[in-house]
Amino acid sequence: MAERKCAYCLEELREGATVCHVCAREQPAAKSARNQKLLIYGLVGAAVLVVGGWLGWNALDQMARAKAVARIVECMHLHGDKTMDADFVNHEIDDGMTQTGKGWRAGVEYAALVFIRSGATDTGACFTTQETLFSD
């Protein structure tokens, strides 16, 4: 086995010692242990970034959907349908998502098609305005 020497005074270290018995300095960690710690910290940091990014994206997407629903309800109220509320619009969007197998934006388009086919063109138009589909 190779003898370990102090990194500072080059005296021989005792078996398993981390502090030199001559100069009383703590020895630096072995490079492999340091690299392993850096790898672990890097992986944890990357995982935190991925999870944080996903949560942030979901929050922004839900805010965009809430704004779109509010705009649809406001448009319907302007066109005379005062009974329309956010729960009904959300239900229609969810139904459209189920039918298309895609996200809420595709659900909005599907709900618009359902209303237009049933003859409620004003209501369908509220679902397809540019402000609704591309909310900020």
Phi and psi in radians as a Rosetta constraint file:
Dihedral C 1 N 2 CA 2 C 2 CIRCULARHARMONIC -1.256 0.35
Dihedral N 2 CA 2 C 2 N 3 CIRCULARHARMONIC 2.448 0.35
Dihedral C 2 N 3 CA 3 C 3 CIRCULARHARMONIC -1.396 0.35
Dihedral N 3 CA 3 C 3 N 4 CIRCULARHARMONIC 2.351 0.35
Dihedral C 3 N 4 CA 4 C 4 CIRCULARHARMONIC -1.525 0.35
Dihedral N 4 CA 4 C 4 N 5 CIRCULARHARMONIC 2.462 0.35
Dihedral C 4 N 5 CA 5 C 5 CIRCULARHARMONIC -2.103 0.35
Dihedral N 5 CA 5 C 5 N 6 CIRCULARHARMONIC 2.701 0.35
Dihedral C 5 N 6 CA 6 C 6 CIRCULARHARMONIC -1.121 0.35
Dihedral N 6 CA 6 C 6 N 7 CIRCULARHARMONIC 2.388 0.35
Dihedral C 6 N 7 CA 7 C 7 CIRCULARHARMONIC -1.239 0.35
Dihedral N 7 CA 7 C 7 N 8 CIRCULARHARMONIC -0.246 0.35
Dihedral C 7 N 8 CA 8 C 8 CIRCULARHARMONIC -1.905 0.35
Dihedral N 8 CA 8 C 8 N 9 CIRCULARHARMONIC -0.857 0.35
Dihedral C 8 N 9 CA 9 C 9 CIRCULARHARMONIC -1.869 0.35
Dihedral N 9 CA 9 C 9 N 10 CIRCULARHARMONIC -0.050 0.35
Dihedral C 9 N 10 CA 10 C 10 CIRCULARHARMONIC 1.107 0.35
Dihedral N 10 CA 10 C 10 N 11 CIRCULARHARMONIC 0.323 0.35
Dihedral C 10 N 11 CA 11 C 11 CIRCULARHARMONIC -1.357 0.35
Dihedral N 11 CA 11 C 11 N 12 CIRCULARHARMONIC 2.718 0.35
Dihedral C 11 N 12 CA 12 C 12 CIRCULARHARMONIC -1.240 0.35
Dihedral N 12 CA 12 C 12 N 13 CIRCULARHARMONIC 2.360 0.35
Dihedral C 12 N 13 CA 13 C 13 CIRCULARHARMONIC -1.621 0.35
Dihedral N 13 CA 13 C 13 N 14 CIRCULARHARMONIC 2.615 0.35
Dihedral C 13 N 14 CA 14 C 14 CIRCULARHARMONIC -1.276 0.35
Dihedral N 14 CA 14 C 14 N 15 CIRCULARHARMONIC 2.823 0.35
Dihedral C 14 N 15 CA 15 C 15 CIRCULARHARMONIC -1.027 0.35
Dihedral N 15 CA 15 C 15 N 16 CIRCULARHARMONIC 2.115 0.35
Dihedral C 15 N 16 CA 16 C 16 CIRCULARHARMONIC 1.337 0.35
Dihedral N 16 CA 16 C 16 N 17 CIRCULARHARMONIC 0.106 0.35
Dihedral C 16 N 17 CA 17 C 17 CIRCULARHARMONIC -1.331 0.35
Dihedral N 17 CA 17 C 17 N 18 CIRCULARHARMONIC 2.506 0.35
Dihedral C 17 N 18 CA 18 C 18 CIRCULARHARMONIC -1.961 0.35
Dihedral N 18 CA 18 C 18 N 19 CIRCULARHARMONIC -0.173 0.35
Dihedral C 18 N 19 CA 19 C 19 CIRCULARHARMONIC -2.153 0.35
Dihedral N 19 CA 19 C 19 N 20 CIRCULARHARMONIC 2.334 0.35
Dihedral C 19 N 20 CA 20 C 20 CIRCULARHARMONIC -1.227 0.35
Dihedral N 20 CA 20 C 20 N 21 CIRCULARHARMONIC 2.371 0.35
Dihedral C 20 N 21 CA 21 C 21 CIRCULARHARMONIC -1.366 0.35
Dihedral N 21 CA 21 C 21 N 22 CIRCULARHARMONIC -0.219 0.35
Dihedral C 21 N 22 CA 22 C 22 CIRCULARHARMONIC -1.663 0.35
Dihedral N 22 CA 22 C 22 N 23 CIRCULARHARMONIC -0.964 0.35
Dihedral C 22 N 23 CA 23 C 23 CIRCULARHARMONIC -1.727 0.35
Dihedral N 23 CA 23 C 23 N 24 CIRCULARHARMONIC -0.124 0.35
Dihedral C 23 N 24 CA 24 C 24 CIRCULARHARMONIC 1.093 0.35
Dihedral N 24 CA 24 C 24 N 25 CIRCULARHARMONIC 0.491 0.35
Dihedral C 24 N 25 CA 25 C 25 CIRCULARHARMONIC -1.731 0.35
Dihedral N 25 CA 25 C 25 N 26 CIRCULARHARMONIC 2.499 0.35
Dihedral C 25 N 26 CA 26 C 26 CIRCULARHARMONIC -1.326 0.35
Dihedral N 26 CA 26 C 26 N 27 CIRCULARHARMONIC 2.430 0.35
Dihedral C 26 N 27 CA 27 C 27 CIRCULARHARMONIC -1.468 0.35
Dihedral N 27 CA 27 C 27 N 28 CIRCULARHARMONIC 2.508 0.35
Dihedral C 27 N 28 CA 28 C 28 CIRCULARHARMONIC -1.149 0.35
Dihedral N 28 CA 28 C 28 N 29 CIRCULARHARMONIC 2.648 0.35
Dihedral C 28 N 29 CA 29 C 29 CIRCULARHARMONIC -1.144 0.35
Dihedral N 29 CA 29 C 29 N 30 CIRCULARHARMONIC 2.641 0.35
Dihedral C 29 N 30 CA 30 C 30 CIRCULARHARMONIC -1.093 0.35
Dihedral N 30 CA 30 C 30 N 31 CIRCULARHARMONIC 2.574 0.35
Dihedral C 30 N 31 CA 31 C 31 CIRCULARHARMONIC -1.068 0.35
Dihedral N 31 CA 31 C 31 N 32 CIRCULARHARMONIC -0.643 0.35
Dihedral C 31 N 32 CA 32 C 32 CIRCULARHARMONIC -1.138 0.35
Dihedral N 32 CA 32 C 32 N 33 CIRCULARHARMONIC -0.694 0.35
Dihedral C 32 N 33 CA 33 C 33 CIRCULARHARMONIC -1.172 0.35
Dihedral N 33 CA 33 C 33 N 34 CIRCULARHARMONIC -0.690 0.35
Dihedral C 33 N 34 CA 34 C 34 CIRCULARHARMONIC -1.135 0.35
Dihedral N 34 CA 34 C 34 N 35 CIRCULARHARMONIC -0.762 0.35
Dihedral C 34 N 35 CA 35 C 35 CIRCULARHARMONIC -1.123 0.35
Dihedral N 35 CA 35 C 35 N 36 CIRCULARHARMONIC -0.657 0.35
Dihedral C 35 N 36 CA 36 C 36 CIRCULARHARMONIC -1.152 0.35
Dihedral N 36 CA 36 C 36 N 37 CIRCULARHARMONIC -0.707 0.35
Dihedral C 36 N 37 CA 37 C 37 CIRCULARHARMONIC -1.104 0.35
Dihedral N 37 CA 37 C 37 N 38 CIRCULARHARMONIC -0.752 0.35
Dihedral C 37 N 38 CA 38 C 38 CIRCULARHARMONIC -1.089 0.35
Dihedral N 38 CA 38 C 38 N 39 CIRCULARHARMONIC -0.687 0.35
Dihedral C 38 N 39 CA 39 C 39 CIRCULARHARMONIC -1.105 0.35
Dihedral N 39 CA 39 C 39 N 40 CIRCULARHARMONIC -0.788 0.35
Dihedral C 39 N 40 CA 40 C 40 CIRCULARHARMONIC -1.093 0.35
Dihedral N 40 CA 40 C 40 N 41 CIRCULARHARMONIC -0.814 0.35
Dihedral C 40 N 41 CA 41 C 41 CIRCULARHARMONIC -1.075 0.35
Dihedral N 41 CA 41 C 41 N 42 CIRCULARHARMONIC -0.668 0.35
Dihedral C 41 N 42 CA 42 C 42 CIRCULARHARMONIC -1.136 0.35
Dihedral N 42 CA 42 C 42 N 43 CIRCULARHARMONIC -0.756 0.35
Dihedral C 42 N 43 CA 43 C 43 CIRCULARHARMONIC -1.151 0.35
Dihedral N 43 CA 43 C 43 N 44 CIRCULARHARMONIC -0.729 0.35
Dihedral C 43 N 44 CA 44 C 44 CIRCULARHARMONIC -1.121 0.35
Dihedral N 44 CA 44 C 44 N 45 CIRCULARHARMONIC -0.761 0.35
Dihedral C 44 N 45 CA 45 C 45 CIRCULARHARMONIC -1.076 0.35
Dihedral N 45 CA 45 C 45 N 46 CIRCULARHARMONIC -0.725 0.35
Dihedral C 45 N 46 CA 46 C 46 CIRCULARHARMONIC -1.145 0.35
Dihedral N 46 CA 46 C 46 N 47 CIRCULARHARMONIC -0.706 0.35
Dihedral C 46 N 47 CA 47 C 47 CIRCULARHARMONIC -1.116 0.35
Dihedral N 47 CA 47 C 47 N 48 CIRCULARHARMONIC -0.710 0.35
Dihedral C 47 N 48 CA 48 C 48 CIRCULARHARMONIC -1.108 0.35
Dihedral N 48 CA 48 C 48 N 49 CIRCULARHARMONIC -0.717 0.35
Dihedral C 48 N 49 CA 49 C 49 CIRCULARHARMONIC -1.125 0.35
Dihedral N 49 CA 49 C 49 N 50 CIRCULARHARMONIC -0.738 0.35
Dihedral C 49 N 50 CA 50 C 50 CIRCULARHARMONIC -1.131 0.35
Dihedral N 50 CA 50 C 50 N 51 CIRCULARHARMONIC -0.842 0.35
Dihedral C 50 N 51 CA 51 C 51 CIRCULARHARMONIC -1.134 0.35
Dihedral N 51 CA 51 C 51 N 52 CIRCULARHARMONIC -0.746 0.35
Dihedral C 51 N 52 CA 52 C 52 CIRCULARHARMONIC -1.094 0.35
Dihedral N 52 CA 52 C 52 N 53 CIRCULARHARMONIC -0.710 0.35
Dihedral C 52 N 53 CA 53 C 53 CIRCULARHARMONIC -1.128 0.35
Dihedral N 53 CA 53 C 53 N 54 CIRCULARHARMONIC -0.733 0.35
Dihedral C 53 N 54 CA 54 C 54 CIRCULARHARMONIC -1.125 0.35
Dihedral N 54 CA 54 C 54 N 55 CIRCULARHARMONIC -0.775 0.35
Dihedral C 54 N 55 CA 55 C 55 CIRCULARHARMONIC -1.114 0.35
Dihedral N 55 CA 55 C 55 N 56 CIRCULARHARMONIC -0.712 0.35
Dihedral C 55 N 56 CA 56 C 56 CIRCULARHARMONIC -1.102 0.35
Dihedral N 56 CA 56 C 56 N 57 CIRCULARHARMONIC -0.762 0.35
Dihedral C 56 N 57 CA 57 C 57 CIRCULARHARMONIC -1.077 0.35
Dihedral N 57 CA 57 C 57 N 58 CIRCULARHARMONIC -0.770 0.35
Dihedral C 57 N 58 CA 58 C 58 CIRCULARHARMONIC -1.072 0.35
Dihedral N 58 CA 58 C 58 N 59 CIRCULARHARMONIC -0.745 0.35
Dihedral C 58 N 59 CA 59 C 59 CIRCULARHARMONIC -1.098 0.35
Dihedral N 59 CA 59 C 59 N 60 CIRCULARHARMONIC -0.775 0.35
Dihedral C 59 N 60 CA 60 C 60 CIRCULARHARMONIC -1.142 0.35
Dihedral N 60 CA 60 C 60 N 61 CIRCULARHARMONIC -0.672 0.35
Dihedral C 60 N 61 CA 61 C 61 CIRCULARHARMONIC -1.164 0.35
Dihedral N 61 CA 61 C 61 N 62 CIRCULARHARMONIC -0.702 0.35
Dihedral C 61 N 62 CA 62 C 62 CIRCULARHARMONIC -1.171 0.35
Dihedral N 62 CA 62 C 62 N 63 CIRCULARHARMONIC -0.629 0.35
Dihedral C 62 N 63 CA 63 C 63 CIRCULARHARMONIC -1.141 0.35
Dihedral N 63 CA 63 C 63 N 64 CIRCULARHARMONIC -0.707 0.35
Dihedral C 63 N 64 CA 64 C 64 CIRCULARHARMONIC -1.116 0.35
Dihedral N 64 CA 64 C 64 N 65 CIRCULARHARMONIC -0.702 0.35
Dihedral C 64 N 65 CA 65 C 65 CIRCULARHARMONIC -1.139 0.35
Dihedral N 65 CA 65 C 65 N 66 CIRCULARHARMONIC -0.745 0.35
Dihedral C 65 N 66 CA 66 C 66 CIRCULARHARMONIC -1.082 0.35
Dihedral N 66 CA 66 C 66 N 67 CIRCULARHARMONIC -0.697 0.35
Dihedral C 66 N 67 CA 67 C 67 CIRCULARHARMONIC -1.135 0.35
Dihedral N 67 CA 67 C 67 N 68 CIRCULARHARMONIC -0.728 0.35
Dihedral C 67 N 68 CA 68 C 68 CIRCULARHARMONIC -1.113 0.35
Dihedral N 68 CA 68 C 68 N 69 CIRCULARHARMONIC -0.742 0.35
Dihedral C 68 N 69 CA 69 C 69 CIRCULARHARMONIC -1.088 0.35
Dihedral N 69 CA 69 C 69 N 70 CIRCULARHARMONIC -0.758 0.35
Dihedral C 69 N 70 CA 70 C 70 CIRCULARHARMONIC -1.080 0.35
Dihedral N 70 CA 70 C 70 N 71 CIRCULARHARMONIC -0.680 0.35
Dihedral C 70 N 71 CA 71 C 71 CIRCULARHARMONIC -1.192 0.35
Dihedral N 71 CA 71 C 71 N 72 CIRCULARHARMONIC -0.672 0.35
Dihedral C 71 N 72 CA 72 C 72 CIRCULARHARMONIC -1.122 0.35
Dihedral N 72 CA 72 C 72 N 73 CIRCULARHARMONIC -0.800 0.35
Dihedral C 72 N 73 CA 73 C 73 CIRCULARHARMONIC -1.085 0.35
Dihedral N 73 CA 73 C 73 N 74 CIRCULARHARMONIC -0.750 0.35
Dihedral C 73 N 74 CA 74 C 74 CIRCULARHARMONIC -1.094 0.35
Dihedral N 74 CA 74 C 74 N 75 CIRCULARHARMONIC -0.741 0.35
Dihedral C 74 N 75 CA 75 C 75 CIRCULARHARMONIC -1.088 0.35
Dihedral N 75 CA 75 C 75 N 76 CIRCULARHARMONIC -0.744 0.35
Dihedral C 75 N 76 CA 76 C 76 CIRCULARHARMONIC -1.137 0.35
Dihedral N 76 CA 76 C 76 N 77 CIRCULARHARMONIC -0.668 0.35
Dihedral C 76 N 77 CA 77 C 77 CIRCULARHARMONIC -1.124 0.35
Dihedral N 77 CA 77 C 77 N 78 CIRCULARHARMONIC -0.661 0.35
Dihedral C 77 N 78 CA 78 C 78 CIRCULARHARMONIC -1.158 0.35
Dihedral N 78 CA 78 C 78 N 79 CIRCULARHARMONIC -0.516 0.35
Dihedral C 78 N 79 CA 79 C 79 CIRCULARHARMONIC -1.555 0.35
Dihedral N 79 CA 79 C 79 N 80 CIRCULARHARMONIC 0.169 0.35
Dihedral C 79 N 80 CA 80 C 80 CIRCULARHARMONIC 1.735 0.35
Dihedral N 80 CA 80 C 80 N 81 CIRCULARHARMONIC -0.088 0.35
Dihedral C 80 N 81 CA 81 C 81 CIRCULARHARMONIC -1.614 0.35
Dihedral N 81 CA 81 C 81 N 82 CIRCULARHARMONIC 1.528 0.35
Dihedral C 81 N 82 CA 82 C 82 CIRCULARHARMONIC -1.386 0.35
Dihedral N 82 CA 82 C 82 N 83 CIRCULARHARMONIC -0.213 0.35
Dihedral C 82 N 83 CA 83 C 83 CIRCULARHARMONIC -1.460 0.35
Dihedral N 83 CA 83 C 83 N 84 CIRCULARHARMONIC -0.237 0.35
Dihedral C 83 N 84 CA 84 C 84 CIRCULARHARMONIC -1.209 0.35
Dihedral N 84 CA 84 C 84 N 85 CIRCULARHARMONIC 2.333 0.35
Dihedral C 84 N 85 CA 85 C 85 CIRCULARHARMONIC -2.327 0.35
Dihedral N 85 CA 85 C 85 N 86 CIRCULARHARMONIC 3.030 0.35
Dihedral C 85 N 86 CA 86 C 86 CIRCULARHARMONIC -1.126 0.35
Dihedral N 86 CA 86 C 86 N 87 CIRCULARHARMONIC -0.586 0.35
Dihedral C 86 N 87 CA 87 C 87 CIRCULARHARMONIC -1.087 0.35
Dihedral N 87 CA 87 C 87 N 88 CIRCULARHARMONIC -0.750 0.35
Dihedral C 87 N 88 CA 88 C 88 CIRCULARHARMONIC -1.136 0.35
Dihedral N 88 CA 88 C 88 N 89 CIRCULARHARMONIC -0.772 0.35
Dihedral C 88 N 89 CA 89 C 89 CIRCULARHARMONIC -1.104 0.35
Dihedral N 89 CA 89 C 89 N 90 CIRCULARHARMONIC -0.769 0.35
Dihedral C 89 N 90 CA 90 C 90 CIRCULARHARMONIC -1.076 0.35
Dihedral N 90 CA 90 C 90 N 91 CIRCULARHARMONIC -0.679 0.35
Dihedral C 90 N 91 CA 91 C 91 CIRCULARHARMONIC -1.099 0.35
Dihedral N 91 CA 91 C 91 N 92 CIRCULARHARMONIC -0.756 0.35
Dihedral C 91 N 92 CA 92 C 92 CIRCULARHARMONIC -1.128 0.35
Dihedral N 92 CA 92 C 92 N 93 CIRCULARHARMONIC -0.700 0.35
Dihedral C 92 N 93 CA 93 C 93 CIRCULARHARMONIC -1.146 0.35
Dihedral N 93 CA 93 C 93 N 94 CIRCULARHARMONIC -0.764 0.35
Dihedral C 93 N 94 CA 94 C 94 CIRCULARHARMONIC -1.074 0.35
Dihedral N 94 CA 94 C 94 N 95 CIRCULARHARMONIC -0.689 0.35
Dihedral C 94 N 95 CA 95 C 95 CIRCULARHARMONIC -1.113 0.35
Dihedral N 95 CA 95 C 95 N 96 CIRCULARHARMONIC -0.724 0.35
Dihedral C 95 N 96 CA 96 C 96 CIRCULARHARMONIC -1.115 0.35
Dihedral N 96 CA 96 C 96 N 97 CIRCULARHARMONIC -0.643 0.35
Dihedral C 96 N 97 CA 97 C 97 CIRCULARHARMONIC -1.133 0.35
Dihedral N 97 CA 97 C 97 N 98 CIRCULARHARMONIC -0.688 0.35
Dihedral C 97 N 98 CA 98 C 98 CIRCULARHARMONIC -1.141 0.35
Dihedral N 98 CA 98 C 98 N 99 CIRCULARHARMONIC -0.747 0.35
Dihedral C 98 N 99 CA 99 C 99 CIRCULARHARMONIC -1.194 0.35
Dihedral N 99 CA 99 C 99 N 100 CIRCULARHARMONIC -0.675 0.35
Dihedral C 99 N 100 CA 100 C 100 CIRCULARHARMONIC -1.579 0.35
Dihedral N 100 CA 100 C 100 N 101 CIRCULARHARMONIC -0.417 0.35
Dihedral C 100 N 101 CA 101 C 101 CIRCULARHARMONIC 1.297 0.35
Dihedral N 101 CA 101 C 101 N 102 CIRCULARHARMONIC 0.342 0.35
Dihedral C 101 N 102 CA 102 C 102 CIRCULARHARMONIC -2.130 0.35
Dihedral N 102 CA 102 C 102 N 103 CIRCULARHARMONIC -2.921 0.35
Dihedral C 102 N 103 CA 103 C 103 CIRCULARHARMONIC -1.363 0.35
Dihedral N 103 CA 103 C 103 N 104 CIRCULARHARMONIC -3.055 0.35
Dihedral C 103 N 104 CA 104 C 104 CIRCULARHARMONIC -1.178 0.35
Dihedral N 104 CA 104 C 104 N 105 CIRCULARHARMONIC -0.507 0.35
Dihedral C 104 N 105 CA 105 C 105 CIRCULARHARMONIC -1.148 0.35
Dihedral N 105 CA 105 C 105 N 106 CIRCULARHARMONIC -0.693 0.35
Dihedral C 105 N 106 CA 106 C 106 CIRCULARHARMONIC -1.176 0.35
Dihedral N 106 CA 106 C 106 N 107 CIRCULARHARMONIC -0.572 0.35
Dihedral C 106 N 107 CA 107 C 107 CIRCULARHARMONIC -1.133 0.35
Dihedral N 107 CA 107 C 107 N 108 CIRCULARHARMONIC -0.643 0.35
Dihedral C 107 N 108 CA 108 C 108 CIRCULARHARMONIC -1.117 0.35
Dihedral N 108 CA 108 C 108 N 109 CIRCULARHARMONIC -0.794 0.35
Dihedral C 108 N 109 CA 109 C 109 CIRCULARHARMONIC -1.116 0.35
Dihedral N 109 CA 109 C 109 N 110 CIRCULARHARMONIC -0.699 0.35
Dihedral C 109 N 110 CA 110 C 110 CIRCULARHARMONIC -1.136 0.35
Dihedral N 110 CA 110 C 110 N 111 CIRCULARHARMONIC -0.748 0.35
Dihedral C 110 N 111 CA 111 C 111 CIRCULARHARMONIC -1.086 0.35
Dihedral N 111 CA 111 C 111 N 112 CIRCULARHARMONIC -0.667 0.35
Dihedral C 111 N 112 CA 112 C 112 CIRCULARHARMONIC -1.073 0.35
Dihedral N 112 CA 112 C 112 N 113 CIRCULARHARMONIC -0.771 0.35
Dihedral C 112 N 113 CA 113 C 113 CIRCULARHARMONIC -1.085 0.35
Dihedral N 113 CA 113 C 113 N 114 CIRCULARHARMONIC -0.689 0.35
Dihedral C 113 N 114 CA 114 C 114 CIRCULARHARMONIC -1.087 0.35
Dihedral N 114 CA 114 C 114 N 115 CIRCULARHARMONIC -0.780 0.35
Dihedral C 114 N 115 CA 115 C 115 CIRCULARHARMONIC -1.177 0.35
Dihedral N 115 CA 115 C 115 N 116 CIRCULARHARMONIC -0.718 0.35
Dihedral C 115 N 116 CA 116 C 116 CIRCULARHARMONIC -1.158 0.35
Dihedral N 116 CA 116 C 116 N 117 CIRCULARHARMONIC -0.720 0.35
Dihedral C 116 N 117 CA 117 C 117 CIRCULARHARMONIC -1.132 0.35
Dihedral N 117 CA 117 C 117 N 118 CIRCULARHARMONIC -0.540 0.35
Dihedral C 117 N 118 CA 118 C 118 CIRCULARHARMONIC -1.443 0.35
Dihedral N 118 CA 118 C 118 N 119 CIRCULARHARMONIC -0.029 0.35
Dihedral C 118 N 119 CA 119 C 119 CIRCULARHARMONIC 1.735 0.35
Dihedral N 119 CA 119 C 119 N 120 CIRCULARHARMONIC -0.076 0.35
Dihedral C 119 N 120 CA 120 C 120 CIRCULARHARMONIC -1.573 0.35
Dihedral N 120 CA 120 C 120 N 121 CIRCULARHARMONIC 1.289 0.35
Dihedral C 120 N 121 CA 121 C 121 CIRCULARHARMONIC -1.197 0.35
Dihedral N 121 CA 121 C 121 N 122 CIRCULARHARMONIC -0.592 0.35
Dihedral C 121 N 122 CA 122 C 122 CIRCULARHARMONIC -1.121 0.35
Dihedral N 122 CA 122 C 122 N 123 CIRCULARHARMONIC -0.739 0.35
Dihedral C 122 N 123 CA 123 C 123 CIRCULARHARMONIC -1.165 0.35
Dihedral N 123 CA 123 C 123 N 124 CIRCULARHARMONIC -0.757 0.35
Dihedral C 123 N 124 CA 124 C 124 CIRCULARHARMONIC -1.081 0.35
Dihedral N 124 CA 124 C 124 N 125 CIRCULARHARMONIC -0.641 0.35
Dihedral C 124 N 125 CA 125 C 125 CIRCULARHARMONIC -1.137 0.35
Dihedral N 125 CA 125 C 125 N 126 CIRCULARHARMONIC -0.591 0.35
Dihedral C 125 N 126 CA 126 C 126 CIRCULARHARMONIC -1.109 0.35
Dihedral N 126 CA 126 C 126 N 127 CIRCULARHARMONIC -0.535 0.35
Dihedral C 126 N 127 CA 127 C 127 CIRCULARHARMONIC -1.358 0.35
Dihedral N 127 CA 127 C 127 N 128 CIRCULARHARMONIC -0.358 0.35
Dihedral C 127 N 128 CA 128 C 128 CIRCULARHARMONIC -1.941 0.35
Dihedral N 128 CA 128 C 128 N 129 CIRCULARHARMONIC 0.231 0.35
Dihedral C 128 N 129 CA 129 C 129 CIRCULARHARMONIC -1.177 0.35
Dihedral N 129 CA 129 C 129 N 130 CIRCULARHARMONIC 2.660 0.35
Dihedral C 129 N 130 CA 130 C 130 CIRCULARHARMONIC -1.073 0.35
Dihedral N 130 CA 130 C 130 N 131 CIRCULARHARMONIC -0.643 0.35
Dihedral C 130 N 131 CA 131 C 131 CIRCULARHARMONIC -1.141 0.35
Dihedral N 131 CA 131 C 131 N 132 CIRCULARHARMONIC -0.525 0.35
Dihedral C 131 N 132 CA 132 C 132 CIRCULARHARMONIC -1.330 0.35
Dihedral N 132 CA 132 C 132 N 133 CIRCULARHARMONIC -0.813 0.35
Dihedral C 132 N 133 CA 133 C 133 CIRCULARHARMONIC -1.287 0.35
Dihedral N 133 CA 133 C 133 N 134 CIRCULARHARMONIC -0.540 0.35
Dihedral C 133 N 134 CA 134 C 134 CIRCULARHARMONIC -2.118 0.35
Dihedral N 134 CA 134 C 134 N 135 CIRCULARHARMONIC 1.089 0.35
Dihedral C 134 N 135 CA 135 C 135 CIRCULARHARMONIC -1.320 0.35
Dihedral N 135 CA 135 C 135 N 136 CIRCULARHARMONIC 2.647 0.35
